[in-house]
């Protein structure tokens, strides 16, 4: 039961990160002309010590640059995490 609670807690806390990565990767789709480069990577873990997720995504287009990164982990001692989002439109 404890493992189920951990997975549910991490899923609830990680959902904004996952949605943010997907939204960032498609944020400028159809909104500009020209080339675009993007990168996304995520790692997931769930074991007897806890459950967690970490991810990073970047998008570069002729009119903008965006980057997000974050992680979340839930274990016996609670839940912790971090999230960073930066970007520029020009």
Biotite code that builds the C-alpha atoms (Angstrom):
import biotite.structure as struc

atoms = struc.array([
    struc.Atom([0.000, 0.000, 0.000], chain_id="A", res_id=1, res_name="UNK", atom_name="CA", element="C"),
    struc.Atom([2.883, 2.337, 0.791], chain_id="A", res_id=2, res_name="UNK", atom_name="CA", element="C"),
    struc.Atom([4.276, 1.851, -2.724], chain_id="A", res_id=3, res_name="UNK", atom_name="CA", element="C"),
    struc.Atom([0.894, 2.697, -4.237], chain_id="A", res_id=4, res_name="UNK", atom_name="CA", element="C"),
    struc.Atom([0.743, 5.907, -2.197], chain_id="A", res_id=5, res_name="UNK", atom_name="CA", element="C"),
    struc.Atom([4.253, 6.853, -3.352], chain_id="A", res_id=6, res_name="UNK", atom_name="CA", element="C"),
    struc.Atom([3.416, 6.275, -7.000], chain_id="A", res_id=7, res_name="UNK", atom_name="CA", element="C"),
    struc.Atom([0.212, 8.304, -6.672], chain_id="A", res_id=8, res_name="UNK", atom_name="CA", element="C"),
    struc.Atom([2.057, 11.151, -4.933], chain_id="A", res_id=9, res_name="UNK", atom_name="CA", element="C"),
    struc.Atom([4.823, 11.248, -7.537], chain_id="A", res_id=10, res_name="UNK", atom_name="CA", element="C"),
    struc.Atom([2.308, 11.055, -10.380], chain_id="A", res_id=11, res_name="UNK", atom_name="CA", element="C"),
    struc.Atom([0.340, 13.963, -8.945], chain_id="A", res_id=12, res_name="UNK", atom_name="CA", element="C"),
    struc.Atom([3.461, 16.039, -8.410], chain_id="A", res_id=13, res_name="UNK", atom_name="CA", element="C"),
    struc.Atom([5.147, 15.058, -11.676], chain_id="A", res_id=14, res_name="UNK", atom_name="CA", element="C"),
    struc.Atom([2.110, 15.689, -13.897], chain_id="A", res_id=15, res_name="UNK", atom_name="CA", element="C"),
    struc.Atom([2.893, 19.416, -14.257], chain_id="A", res_id=16, res_name="UNK", atom_name="CA", element="C"),
    struc.Atom([6.469, 18.571, -15.275], chain_id="A", res_id=17, res_name="UNK", atom_name="CA", element="C"),
    struc.Atom([5.353, 16.031, -17.873], chain_id="A", res_id=18, res_name="UNK", atom_name="CA", element="C"),
    struc.Atom([2.652, 18.340, -19.209], chain_id="A", res_id=19, res_name="UNK", atom_name="CA", element="C"),
    struc.Atom([5.138, 21.219, -19.245], chain_id="A", res_id=20, res_name="UNK", atom_name="CA", element="C"),
    struc.Atom([7.666, 19.191, -21.250], chain_id="A", res_id=21, res_name="UNK", atom_name="CA", element="C"),
    struc.Atom([5.032, 18.174, -23.776], chain_id="A", res_id=22, res_name="UNK", atom_name="CA", element="C"),
    struc.Atom([3.643, 21.695, -23.969], chain_id="A", res_id=23, res_name="UNK", atom_name="CA", element="C"),
    struc.Atom([7.084, 23.189, -24.377], chain_id="A", res_id=24, res_name="UNK", atom_name="CA", element="C"),
    struc.Atom([8.015, 20.771, -27.123], chain_id="A", res_id=25, res_name="UNK", atom_name="CA", element="C"),
    struc.Atom([4.915, 21.738, -29.112], chain_id="A", res_id=26, res_name="UNK", atom_name="CA", element="C"),
    struc.Atom([4.551, 25.347, -27.939], chain_id="A", res_id=27, res_name="UNK", atom_name="CA", element="C"),
    struc.Atom([5.528, 26.936, -31.219], chain_id="A", res_id=28, res_name="UNK", atom_name="CA", element="C"),
    struc.Atom([4.157, 24.297, -33.572], chain_id="A", res_id=29, res_name="UNK", atom_name="CA", element="C"),
    struc.Atom([2.473, 26.109, -36.442], chain_id="A", res_id=30, res_name="UNK", atom_name="CA", element="C"),
    struc.Atom([3.167, 29.503, -34.874], chain_id="A", res_id=31, res_name="UNK", atom_name="CA", element="C"),
    struc.Atom([6.296, 30.238, -36.867], chain_id="A", res_id=32, res_name="UNK", atom_name="CA", element="C"),
    struc.Atom([7.934, 29.524, -40.165], chain_id="A", res_id=33, res_name="UNK", atom_name="CA", element="C"),
    struc.Atom([11.342, 27.967, -40.404], chain_id="A", res_id=34, res_name="UNK", atom_name="CA", element="C"),
    struc.Atom([13.353, 25.304, -38.651], chain_id="A", res_id=35, res_name="UNK", atom_name="CA", element="C"),
    struc.Atom([12.942, 24.188, -35.056], chain_id="A", res_id=36, res_name="UNK", atom_name="CA", element="C"),
    struc.Atom([15.105, 22.048, -32.807], chain_id="A", res_id=37, res_name="UNK", atom_name="CA", element="C"),
    struc.Atom([13.894, 20.369, -29.646], chain_id="A", res_id=38, res_name="UNK", atom_name="CA", element="C"),
    struc.Atom([15.116, 17.894, -27.046], chain_id="A", res_id=39, res_name="UNK", atom_name="CA", element="C"),
    struc.Atom([13.296, 16.103, -24.212], chain_id="A", res_id=40, res_name="UNK", atom_name="CA", element="C"),
    struc.Atom([14.476, 13.467, -21.756], chain_id="A", res_id=41, res_name="UNK", atom_name="CA", element="C"),
    struc.Atom([12.875, 11.956, -18.649], chain_id="A", res_id=42, res_name="UNK", atom_name="CA", element="C"),
    struc.Atom([13.734, 9.277, -16.107], chain_id="A", res_id=43, res_name="UNK", atom_name="CA", element="C"),
    struc.Atom([11.329, 7.451, -13.779], chain_id="A", res_id=44, res_name="UNK", atom_name="CA", element="C"),
    struc.Atom([11.928, 5.234, -10.756], chain_id="A", res_id=45, res_name="UNK", atom_name="CA", element="C"),
    struc.Atom([9.688, 3.345, -8.343], chain_id="A", res_id=46, res_name="UNK", atom_name="CA", element="C"),
    struc.Atom([11.147, 0.906, -5.824], chain_id="A", res_id=47, res_name="UNK", atom_name="CA", element="C"),
    struc.Atom([11.019, -0.016, -2.124], chain_id="A", res_id=48, res_name="UNK", atom_name="CA", element="C"),
    struc.Atom([12.728, 3.275, -1.158], chain_id="A", res_id=49, res_name="UNK", atom_name="CA", element="C"),
    struc.Atom([10.312, 5.583, -3.001], chain_id="A", res_id=50, res_name="UNK", atom_name="CA", element="C"),
    struc.Atom([9.284, 6.846, -6.396], chain_id="A", res_id=51, res_name="UNK", atom_name="CA", element="C"),
    struc.Atom([10.446, 9.763, -8.499], chain_id="A", res_id=52, res_name="UNK", atom_name="CA", element="C"),
    struc.Atom([10.788, 11.434, -11.856], chain_id="A", res_id=53, res_name="UNK", atom_name="CA", element="C"),
    struc.Atom([13.255, 13.842, -13.447], chain_id="A", res_id=54, res_name="UNK", atom_name="CA", element="C"),
    struc.Atom([12.993, 15.562, -16.797], chain_id="A", res_id=55, res_name="UNK", atom_name="CA", element="C"),
    struc.Atom([14.488, 18.203, -19.035], chain_id="A", res_id=56, res_name="UNK", atom_name="CA", element="C"),
    struc.Atom([13.306, 19.760, -22.306], chain_id="A", res_id=57, res_name="UNK", atom_name="CA", element="C"),
    struc.Atom([14.571, 22.497, -24.638], chain_id="A", res_id=58, res_name="UNK", atom_name="CA", element="C"),
    struc.Atom([13.152, 24.092, -27.785], chain_id="A", res_id=59, res_name="UNK", atom_name="CA", element="C"),
    struc.Atom([14.948, 26.488, -30.133], chain_id="A", res_id=60, res_name="UNK", atom_name="CA", element="C"),
    struc.Atom([13.219, 28.196, -33.049], chain_id="A", res_id=61, res_name="UNK", atom_name="CA", element="C"),
    struc.Atom([13.947, 31.294, -35.146], chain_id="A", res_id=62, res_name="UNK", atom_name="CA", element="C"),
    struc.Atom([11.756, 33.362, -32.784], chain_id="A", res_id=63, res_name="UNK", atom_name="CA", element="C"),
    struc.Atom([12.355, 31.836, -29.355], chain_id="A", res_id=64, res_name="UNK", atom_name="CA", element="C"),
    struc.Atom([14.353, 29.636, -27.036], chain_id="A", res_id=65, res_name="UNK", atom_name="CA", element="C"),
    struc.Atom([12.837, 27.719, -24.084], chain_id="A", res_id=66, res_name="UNK", atom_name="CA", element="C"),
    struc.Atom([14.205, 25.351, -21.454], chain_id="A", res_id=67, res_name="UNK", atom_name="CA", element="C"),
    struc.Atom([12.580, 23.504, -18.543], chain_id="A", res_id=68, res_name="UNK", atom_name="CA", element="C"),
    struc.Atom([14.014, 21.036, -16.042], chain_id="A", res_id=69, res_name="UNK", atom_name="CA", element="C"),
    struc.Atom([12.765, 19.477, -12.850], chain_id="A", res_id=70, res_name="UNK", atom_name="CA", element="C"),
    struc.Atom([12.533, 16.485, -10.564], chain_id="A", res_id=71, res_name="UNK", atom_name="CA", element="C"),
    struc.Atom([10.300, 15.094, -7.841], chain_id="A", res_id=72, res_name="UNK", atom_name="CA", element="C"),
    struc.Atom([10.821, 12.217, -5.371], chain_id="A", res_id=73, res_name="UNK", atom_name="CA", element="C"),
    struc.Atom([8.530, 10.731, -2.711], chain_id="A", res_id=74, res_name="UNK", atom_name="CA", element="C"),
    struc.Atom([9.901, 8.445, -0.007], chain_id="A", res_id=75, res_name="UNK", atom_name="CA", element="C"),
    struc.Atom([9.477, 7.530, 3.655], chain_id="A", res_id=76, res_name="UNK", atom_name="CA", element="C"),
    struc.Atom([10.602, 10.997, 4.741], chain_id="A", res_id=77, res_name="UNK", atom_name="CA", element="C"),
    struc.Atom([8.208, 12.942, 2.525], chain_id="A", res_id=78, res_name="UNK", atom_name="CA", element="C"),
    struc.Atom([8.169, 14.512, -0.916], chain_id="A", res_id=79, res_name="UNK", atom_name="CA", element="C"),
    struc.Atom([10.756, 16.856, -2.434], chain_id="A", res_id=80, res_name="UNK", atom_name="CA", element="C"),
    struc.Atom([11.406, 18.352, -5.836], chain_id="A", res_id=81, res_name="UNK", atom_name="CA", element="C"),
    struc.Atom([12.541, 21.263, -7.941], chain_id="A", res_id=82, res_name="UNK", atom_name="CA", element="C"),
    struc.Atom([11.385, 22.948, -11.159], chain_id="A", res_id=83, res_name="UNK", atom_name="CA", element="C"),
    struc.Atom([13.079, 25.531, -13.419], chain_id="A", res_id=84, res_name="UNK", atom_name="CA", element="C"),
    struc.Atom([11.579, 27.231, -16.487], chain_id="A", res_id=85, res_name="UNK", atom_name="CA", element="C"),
    struc.Atom([13.270, 29.853, -18.632], chain_id="A", res_id=86, res_name="UNK", atom_name="CA", element="C"),
    struc.Atom([12.837, 31.219, -22.119], chain_id="A", res_id=87, res_name="UNK", atom_name="CA", element="C"),
    struc.Atom([12.822, 34.185, -24.435], chain_id="A", res_id=88, res_name="UNK", atom_name="CA", element="C"),
    struc.Atom([10.794, 35.274, -27.451], chain_id="A", res_id=89, res_name="UNK", atom_name="CA", element="C"),
    struc.Atom([12.279, 37.660, -29.987], chain_id="A", res_id=90, res_name="UNK", atom_name="CA", element="C"),
])
